[in-house]
């Protein structure tokens, strides 16, 4: 068992808040930089950005409560899955294959199968939850490649395509907005 954990977007190194994940990059306090930590980040396909003062910031501003849980504002979650009438060739494929053969994911091809609060912003934890312990109100199949996870709050939405390994942040709404603008011109 490793002494490094990722919980709610915060990375703990042997119980110490050492960094956080933002857009596929791990912002980590440079005092924790070592081979073990670098390998752990690499195995999770996270790019490390070693930065001074992260530990201090998380310890003070993160309101470090009991059980290594940092108080992070949780976003609401929506799960989008391809509609039943979409061609099977478009389903359960990796992002690069989809993009190469069919273009970017199109929100018009998806249906909303879950909307609500969950106890994490961590994509890996969300993936596990929607595969092992479906929340009440979830009407889709277990989370799989080609599905889209949306995390949102008052500041907007972030969309993540479930890829072969991990997640790919996508612009899920921009395409339909651009088409709407072009149609009205």
C-alpha positions as CSV (number, residue, x, y, z in Angstrom):
1,X,0.0,0.0,0.0
2,X,1.3,3.4,-1.0
3,X,1.6,6.4,1.3
4,X,0.4,8.6,-1.5
5,X,-3.4,9.2,-2.0
6,X,-5.6,11.4,-4.1
7,X,-8.8,12.5,-2.4
8,X,-11.3,15.1,-3.7
9,X,-8.6,16.5,-6.0
10,X,-6.0,16.9,-3.2
11,X,-2.8,14.8,-3.1
12,X,-1.7,13.5,0.3
13,X,1.9,12.3,0.8
14,X,2.0,10.1,3.9
15,X,-0.9,12.1,5.4
16,X,0.4,15.6,4.4
17,X,-1.5,17.8,2.0
18,X,1.2,18.0,-0.7
19,X,-0.6,19.1,-3.8
20,X,-3.7,19.1,-5.9
21,X,-4.8,18.2,-9.4
22,X,-5.9,20.8,-11.9
23,X,-6.6,20.1,-15.6
24,X,-4.5,16.9,-15.7
25,X,-1.6,18.6,-13.9
26,X,-0.5,17.9,-10.4
27,X,0.6,21.1,-8.6
28,X,2.9,19.7,-5.9
29,X,5.0,21.3,-3.3
30,X,8.6,21.0,-4.3
31,X,9.7,19.9,-0.8
32,X,8.0,16.5,-1.6
33,X,9.8,16.0,-4.9
34,X,11.4,12.5,-5.0
35,X,11.5,9.4,-7.2
36,X,8.6,7.6,-5.5
37,X,6.3,10.6,-5.9
38,X,7.3,11.3,-9.5
39,X,6.6,7.6,-10.4
40,X,3.2,7.7,-8.6
41,X,2.3,10.8,-10.6
42,X,3.6,9.3,-13.9
43,X,1.6,6.1,-13.3
44,X,-1.6,8.2,-13.1
45,X,-0.6,10.1,-16.2
46,X,-0.4,13.4,-14.3
47,X,2.1,16.0,-15.3
48,X,4.0,17.3,-12.3
49,X,4.4,21.0,-11.7
50,X,6.7,21.2,-8.6
51,X,5.9,24.5,-6.8
52,X,7.1,26.2,-3.6
53,X,4.5,26.9,-0.9
54,X,1.7,24.5,-1.9
55,X,1.9,22.6,1.4
56,X,1.7,25.8,3.4
57,X,-1.2,27.1,1.3
58,X,-3.2,23.8,1.6
59,X,-2.5,23.6,5.3
60,X,-3.7,27.2,5.9
61,X,-6.4,27.8,3.3
62,X,-7.5,24.3,2.8
63,X,-8.9,24.1,6.3
64,X,-7.4,20.7,6.9
65,X,-9.9,18.8,9.0
66,X,-10.1,15.3,10.3
67,X,-9.1,12.2,8.2
68,X,-7.1,14.0,5.6
69,X,-10.2,15.5,4.0
70,X,-9.6,19.0,2.7
71,X,-12.6,21.2,2.4
72,X,-13.0,21.6,-1.4
73,X,-16.2,23.0,-2.8
74,X,-17.9,20.1,-4.5
75,X,-19.4,20.5,-7.9
76,X,-22.5,18.9,-9.1
77,X,-22.3,16.1,-11.6
78,X,-24.0,15.1,-14.8
79,X,-23.4,11.9,-16.7
80,X,-24.0,11.9,-20.5
81,X,-24.2,8.7,-22.5
82,X,-24.7,8.1,-26.2
83,X,-28.4,7.7,-27.2
84,X,-29.6,4.2,-28.2
85,X,-30.2,5.2,-31.8
86,X,-26.6,6.3,-32.4
87,X,-24.5,4.0,-34.7
88,X,-22.7,1.3,-32.7
89,X,-19.4,2.2,-34.4
90,X,-19.4,5.5,-32.4
91,X,-19.9,3.8,-29.1
92,X,-17.3,2.6,-26.6
93,X,-14.3,3.9,-28.5
94,X,-11.4,6.0,-27.4
95,X,-11.2,9.8,-27.9
96,X,-8.6,9.8,-30.7
97,X,-10.5,7.1,-32.6
98,X,-13.7,9.0,-32.3
99,X,-12.1,12.3,-33.3
100,X,-10.4,10.7,-36.3
101,X,-13.5,8.8,-37.6
102,X,-16.4,10.9,-36.5
103,X,-15.1,14.3,-35.2
104,X,-15.4,15.7,-31.8
105,X,-18.1,14.4,-29.4
106,X,-21.4,16.0,-30.3
107,X,-23.7,16.8,-27.4
108,X,-26.7,16.2,-29.7
109,X,-25.8,12.5,-29.8
110,X,-25.9,12.2,-26.0
111,X,-28.6,11.9,-23.4
112,X,-28.5,12.9,-19.7
113,X,-28.6,9.7,-17.5
114,X,-27.7,11.3,-14.2
115,X,-27.7,14.7,-12.6
116,X,-27.1,15.4,-8.9
117,X,-24.6,15.8,-6.1
118,X,-21.9,13.3,-5.4
119,X,-19.3,13.4,-2.6
120,X,-16.2,14.0,-4.8
121,X,-14.8,16.0,-7.7
122,X,-12.2,13.3,-8.4
123,X,-12.8,11.7,-11.8
124,X,-11.4,8.3,-10.8
125,X,-13.7,8.2,-7.8
126,X,-16.6,9.2,-10.0
127,X,-15.7,6.4,-12.4
128,X,-15.6,3.8,-9.6
129,X,-18.9,5.1,-8.2
130,X,-20.7,4.8,-11.5
131,X,-19.4,1.3,-12.0
132,X,-19.7,-0.3,-8.5
133,X,-22.2,1.7,-6.5
134,X,-24.7,3.5,-8.8
135,X,-26.3,6.5,-7.1
136,X,-30.1,6.9,-6.8
137,X,-31.5,8.4,-10.0
138,X,-28.8,7.0,-12.3
139,X,-30.5,5.5,-15.4
140,X,-27.6,4.6,-17.6
141,X,-25.1,1.7,-18.0
142,X,-21.9,1.5,-16.0
143,X,-19.6,4.3,-16.9
144,X,-17.6,3.3,-20.0
145,X,-15.5,4.7,-22.9
146,X,-17.4,7.4,-24.9
147,X,-19.4,8.6,-21.9
148,X,-19.0,12.2,-20.7
149,X,-18.7,13.4,-17.1
150,X,-19.8,17.0,-16.5
151,X,-18.7,18.8,-13.3
152,X,-20.5,22.1,-12.9
153,X,-21.2,24.9,-10.4
154,X,-22.2,28.6,-10.7
155,X,-19.0,29.4,-12.6
156,X,-19.7,27.0,-15.4
157,X,-19.1,23.4,-16.6
158,X,-16.1,21.2,-17.2
159,X,-16.6,18.1,-19.5
160,X,-14.5,15.0,-19.5
161,X,-14.7,12.2,-22.1
162,X,-14.1,8.7,-20.6
163,X,-11.1,7.6,-22.7
164,X,-9.2,4.3,-22.9
165,X,-7.0,5.3,-20.0
166,X,-8.3,8.1,-17.9
167,X,-10.2,11.2,-19.1
168,X,-9.9,13.8,-21.8
169,X,-11.2,17.3,-21.1
170,X,-13.4,18.3,-24.1
171,X,-15.4,21.3,-25.3
172,X,-18.8,19.6,-25.2
173,X,-20.9,22.7,-25.5
174,X,-18.8,24.8,-27.9
175,X,-19.7,22.8,-31.0
176,X,-23.5,23.2,-30.8
177,X,-23.1,26.9,-29.9
178,X,-20.9,27.4,-33.0
179,X,-23.4,25.5,-35.2
180,X,-26.3,27.6,-33.9
181,X,-24.4,30.8,-34.7
182,X,-23.6,29.6,-38.2
183,X,-27.2,28.5,-38.8
184,X,-28.5,32.0,-37.9
185,X,-26.1,33.8,-40.2
